[in-house]
Amino acid sequence: MATTSQYNDISPELKKKIIPLEPGQVATYRLLGEPVVREGRDEDDRVVHTRTYARQNLKPTETIYDAPGKKMVRLAFVRGVLEPATVAGGQPREKIEPIFFNDRGEVEVDHTNPVLYMRLELSDKNRDSVNPGKRVPPTGLQFFRVQPEFDAKAILKKKQLALAAAAGISEMTVLKDLQVVAEKLAMPIQSGRRLYTASELQVKLIELAEMEPERVDSALEATELKLAQLIRTAVELKIISFNKDASEWRIAASQDRVTPALAGYEPEESLVRYIQQNTAGPAFSQMLVKQIEAAQKK
């Protein structure tokens, strides 16, 4: 750990609070808050989206209270010493760098960079700081630790989740379903006034799944998607049907009315809203599940 008379002179007791990273382990820190998505065009005039955060870097230095040592300590990401000839007065000085979070709003640190690891672990801007003397700065918290460490199994699990999420998106062909997922992820569904096609949204969602598989996987579990898929299966198996003349959903066998379509909504979306908002909705969806299971066993 780079310790000088000016920076990182923490007490031995505080140093023990920092659990060392072993070879193969990676600590990940992520910015708090949602990014701002901006639309632009690349050099080939293709629409691209960039994700930016209000505060995407951490200042070069920071003063914290070392509670075990009962003293104030200046933290810095020290990357060596500047040559005397390059510094006014001819005195050597530490080379200090700010910390930049990537486009995903993350910084990853492994065991080969203990100075950066210490700087992030003890920062008052870290929601999960290990410093018992942590004080919330006037400007608020800025980032958090995603999880204590990544080992080989965790990395493999993340990759498998990314592949599963990408596969789930690839199987989705209904534009409305893809739009639901995109909106859950705060992604734009159009360029200017033109709505993205299903294939365009698929590409964008698959790209996001590779970077943030957990968020995409969570969006794929959206209730609206599950209900829409349930309704389509029930229609395919002729359990329910939509009567266009009467503009209402019916039980296919008896032609009993389930619910009229809501004005301004597509038939499928209207039935999804009925299941979600009507007191009889849950019982109706359970009936569909049972009838689908029975039909599929035949």
C-alpha positions in Angstrom: 0.0 0.0 0.0 1.4 3.4 -1.0 1.7 5.3 2.3 3.4 8.7 2.5 3.6 11.4 5.1 0.7 13.1 3.2 -1.6 10.3 2.1 -3.0 6.9 3.2 -1.4 7.0 6.6 -4.1 4.9 8.2 -3.8 3.2 11.6 -3.0 -0.5 11.8 -6.4 -1.1 13.4 -8.2 0.4 10.4 -6.0 -1.4 8.0 -7.2 -4.7 9.5 -10.8 -3.7 8.5 -9.8 -4.1 4.8 -10.1 -7.7 3.8 -7.2 -8.4 1.4 -8.1 -9.7 -2.1 -6.6 -13.0 -3.1 -5.4 -13.8 -6.6 -8.4 -14.3 -8.8 -10.7 -12.2 -6.7 -12.2 -9.0 -7.9 -14.1 -6.3 -6.0 -16.7 -4.4 -8.0 -17.9 -0.9 -7.2 -21.0 0.7 -8.9 -22.3 4.2 -9.0 -25.6 4.9 -7.2 -28.5 6.1 -9.2 -29.7 5.5 -12.8 -27.7 6.7 -15.8 -28.9 9.2 -18.3 -29.4 7.7 -21.7 -28.5 10.0 -24.6 -29.1 9.3 -28.3 -26.6 10.3 -30.9 -25.1 9.1 -34.2 -21.7 7.5 -34.9 -19.4 8.2 -37.8 -21.5 6.0 -40.1 -24.6 7.9 -39.1 -26.0 5.0 -37.1 -28.1 5.7 -34.0 -26.2 5.0 -30.8 -27.0 5.5 -27.2 -24.6 6.5 -24.5 -25.1 6.0 -20.8 -23.7 8.7 -18.5 -23.8 9.4 -14.8 -24.0 12.7 -13.0 -20.7 12.0 -11.2 -18.7 9.5 -13.1 -15.4 10.0 -11.4 -14.0 10.1 -7.8 -11.9 13.1 -6.8 -8.1 12.5 -6.5 -8.0 13.0 -2.8 -10.4 12.7 0.2 -10.1 13.2 3.9 -11.6 10.6 6.2 -11.8 10.1 10.0 -9.7 7.2 11.1 -11.8 6.2 14.1 -9.4 3.5 15.5 -6.4 5.8 15.1 -8.4 8.9 16.3 -7.1 11.1 13.5 -7.9 12.6 10.1 -6.3 10.9 7.1 -6.0 12.1 3.5 -6.7 9.3 1.0 -5.3 9.3 -2.5 -4.9 6.9 -5.4 -1.1 7.3 -5.5 0.5 5.9 -8.7 4.1 6.7 -8.0 6.3 9.7 -7.5 6.9 12.6 -9.9 10.5 13.3 -10.8 11.9 16.4 -8.9 12.7 18.1 -12.2 9.0 18.1 -13.2 7.8 19.7 -9.9 8.1 23.3 -8.9 10.8 23.8 -6.3 12.6 20.6 -7.3 11.0 18.5 -4.6 9.5 15.0 -5.5 5.8 14.7 -5.2 3.3 11.9 -5.4 1.6 11.2 -8.7 -2.1 11.2 -7.8 -4.9 10.2 -10.2 -8.7 10.4 -10.0 -10.8 7.3 -10.2 -13.0 6.9 -13.3 -16.1 4.6 -13.4 -16.7 2.9 -16.8 -19.8 3.3 -19.1 -21.6 0.7 -16.9 -20.9 2.9 -13.9 -18.4 0.4 -12.4 -14.8 0.1 -11.3 -13.3 -3.4 -10.8 -10.2 -4.0 -8.7 -8.1 -7.1 -8.2 -5.3 -8.0 -5.8 -2.6 -6.3 -7.9 -3.9 -2.8 -7.1 -4.1 -2.5 -3.3 -3.9 1.3 -3.3 -7.0 1.7 -5.4 -8.7 -1.0 -3.4 -7.9 0.8 -0.1 -9.1 4.1 -1.5 -12.5 2.7 -2.5 -13.0 0.6 0.6 -12.4 3.5 3.0 -14.1 6.3 1.0 -16.9 8.2 2.8 -18.7 8.2 -0.6 -18.8 4.4 -0.5 -22.2 3.3 0.9 -20.5 0.1 2.1 -17.3 1.6 3.5 -15.5 -0.5 6.1 -14.3 2.5 8.0 -16.1 2.6 11.4 -15.6 6.4 11.4 -17.4 6.9 8.1 -19.3 10.2 7.7 -21.8 10.9 5.0 -20.4 13.8 2.9 -22.5 16.9 2.2 -22.7 15.9 -1.4 -24.1 12.5 -0.5 -23.1 8.9 -1.2 -21.7 8.2 -4.7 -21.2 4.4 -5.1 -21.5 1.0 -3.4 -19.7 -2.3 -3.4 -21.6 -4.8 -5.6 -20.3 -7.8 -3.7 -17.3 -8.5 -1.6 -15.5 -10.5 -4.2 -15.7 -12.4 -7.5 -14.1 -15.8 -7.7 -14.0 -18.1 -10.7 -17.4 -19.6 -9.9 -19.1 -16.2 -9.5 -17.6 -15.1 -12.9 -18.9 -18.2 -14.5 -22.3 -17.8 -13.0 -22.5 -14.2 -14.3 -21.5 -15.4 -17.8 -24.1 -18.1 -17.7 -26.8 -15.6 -16.6 -25.8 -13.3 -19.5 -26.1 -16.2 -22.0 -29.5 -17.2 -20.5 -30.8 -13.6 -20.6 -29.6 -13.2 -24.2 -31.2 -16.5 -25.2 -34.5 -15.4 -23.6 -34.5 -12.2 -25.6 -33.6 -14.1 -28.8 -36.8 -16.2 -28.4 -39.0 -13.1 -28.0 -40.5 -12.1 -31.4 -43.4 -9.9 -30.2 -42.5 -6.2 -30.4 -44.7 -5.3 -27.5 -42.9 -7.8 -25.2 -39.5 -6.4 -26.2 -40.8 -2.9 -25.5 -42.0 -3.9 -22.1 -38.5 -5.2 -21.2 -36.8 -2.1 -22.6 -39.1 0.2 -20.6 -38.4 -1.8 -17.5 -34.7 -1.1 -18.1 -35.2 2.6 -18.9 -34.0 2.0 -22.4 -35.4 4.1 -25.3 -37.8 2.2 -27.6 -37.5 4.6 -30.5 -35.1 6.8 -32.4 -36.7 10.2 -32.9 -40.2 9.5 -33.9 -39.5 6.1 -35.3 -40.1 3.1 -33.1 -37.4 0.4 -33.1 -38.3 -2.8 -34.9 -38.3 -6.1 -32.9 -34.9 -7.1 -34.3 -33.4 -3.7 -33.5 -34.6 -3.9 -29.9 -33.4 -7.5 -29.6 -29.9 -6.5 -30.6 -29.8 -3.6 -28.1 -31.2 -5.8 -25.2 -28.7 -8.6 -25.9 -25.9 -6.1 -25.8 -27.2 -4.9 -22.4 -27.6 -8.5 -21.2 -23.8 -9.0 -21.8 -23.0 -6.0 -19.6 -25.7 -6.2 -16.9 -27.2 -9.7 -16.9 -28.8 -9.4 -13.5 -30.9 -6.3 -14.5 -32.0 -7.8 -17.8 -32.9 -11.1 -16.2 -35.0 -9.3 -13.6 -36.8 -7.4 -16.4 -37.5 -10.7 -18.2 -39.4 -11.8 -15.2 -41.9 -8.9 -15.4 -45.4 -9.9 -14.6 -46.8 -8.2 -17.8 -44.6 -10.5 -19.9 -45.6 -13.7 -18.0 -49.3 -12.8 -18.3 -49.0 -12.0 -22.0 -47.3 -15.3 -22.7 -50.0 -17.1 -20.6 -52.8 -15.4 -22.7 -51.2 -16.4 -26.0 -50.8 -20.0 -25.0 -54.4 -20.1 -23.8 -55.5 -18.7 -27.2 -53.4 -21.2 -29.1 -54.9 -24.1 -27.1 -58.4 -22.6 -27.7 -59.1 -22.1 -24.0 -60.1 -18.4 -24.5 -60.8 -16.3 -27.6 -61.3 -12.7 -28.5 -64.6 -11.8 -30.2 -63.8 -8.8 -32.5 -67.5 -8.1 -33.2 -68.4 -7.7 -29.6 -64.9 -6.5 -28.7 -64.6 -8.8 -25.7 -62.7 -11.8 -24.3 -64.6 -15.0 -24.0 -64.2 -18.6 -22.7 -63.8 -20.5 -26.0 -66.0 -23.5 -25.2 -68.9 -21.8 -23.6 -68.6 -18.3 -25.2 -69.2 -16.8 -21.7 -67.8 -13.3 -21.5 -64.7 -12.7 -19.4 -64.3 -9.0 -19.9 -64.8 -6.3 -22.6 -61.7 -4.8 -24.2 -60.6 -1.5 -22.8 -60.7 1.4 -25.1 -57.3 2.5 -26.3 -55.7 -0.9 -25.6 -54.8 -3.9 -27.8 -56.9 -7.0 -26.9 -54.0 -8.8 -25.3 -52.9 -5.8 -23.3 -56.5 -5.2 -22.2 -56.7 -8.7 -20.8 -53.4 -8.3 -19.0 -54.7 -5.2 -17.3 -57.9 -7.1 -16.3 -55.9 -9.9 -14.7 -53.7 -7.3 -12.8 -56.4 -4.9 -11.7 -59.7 -6.8 -11.4 -60.4 -8.7 -8.1 -61.4 -11.7 -10.3 -58.1 -11.5 -12.2 -55.9 -13.8 -10.1 -58.5 -16.6 -10.0 -58.9 -16.3 -13.8 -55.2 -16.5 -14.4 -55.0 -19.6 -12.1 -57.8 -21.2 -14.1 -55.9 -20.6 -17.4 -52.7 -22.2 -15.9 -54.6 -25.3 -14.8 -56.4 -25.6 -18.2 -53.2 -25.1 -20.1 -51.5 -27.8 -18.0 -54.4 -30.2 -18.6 -54.4 -29.5 -22.3 -50.7 -30.0 -22.7 -50.8 -33.4 -21.0 -53.3 -34.8 -23.6 
